């Protein structure tokens, strides 16, 4: 089976999307969790609670959220791929269908 140039571009785009979206989503989720944990710790310390208790709250939050970061990254990387290919083939089918209708009219 030979691939057209557009299919090859689509495959390259898909690989670039998987890498870029996966890595950027993982980093963004990680940074957001760290900011939230830091905020929890600072607000806790502002109430006069001992710092070891506040540090434990922040650490516990990170421990609960960290396992979900790879899942978020995988979802952002892989879910749009079949949707993009499906939309592309739907548009291609519709364009060919309309062109075929005009060709028969002549």
C-alpha positions, -999 to 999 in steps of 0.1 A, spaced: 0 0 0 15 33 -11 8 64 10 0 97 -7 20 128 2 -9 141 22 -11 109 42 26 111 49 22 147 61 -7 136 83 14 108 99 43 132 106 18 158 120 3 131 142 36 121 156 45 157 162 12 163 179 16 132 202 50 143 213 42 180 217 8 177 233 19 149 256 49 167 269 34 201 272 3 187 289 24 167 314 45 198 322 15 221 325 -3 196 348 28 191 369 34 229 373 -3 234 382 -2 207 409 30 222 423 14 257 424 -16 244 442 4 224 467 26 255 474 -5 276 478 -20 250 502 12 251 523 14 289 524 -22 293 534 -18 267 560 13 284 575 -6 317 575 -30 303 600 -3 296 624 -3 258 619 32 242 624 51 241 592 56 203 593 18 198 592 15 223 564 43 206 544 26 173 549 -6 187 534 12 200 503 31 167 499 -1 146 504 -18 167 477 10 161 453 11 124 460 -27 122 452 -24 142 420 8 130 405 -5 95 393 -30 113 371 -6 135 352 5 108 327 -31 99 321 -40 136 314 -10 138 290 -19 106 272 -55 118 267 -44 151 253 -19 134 230 -39 105 217 -77 114 217 -74 142 191 -56 120 166 -85 98 154 -108 128 156 -85 148 133 -81 119 109 -118 113 109 -126 150 101 -99 150 74 -113 120 56 -149 133 60 -139 166 43 -120 147 16 -151 125 10 -174 155 8 -152 175 -16 -149 145 -39 -186 139 -37 -194 175 -46 -168 175 -75 -184 142 -88 -218 159 -88 -205 188 -108 -187 165 -133 -219 146 -140 -239 179 -146 -216 188 -175 
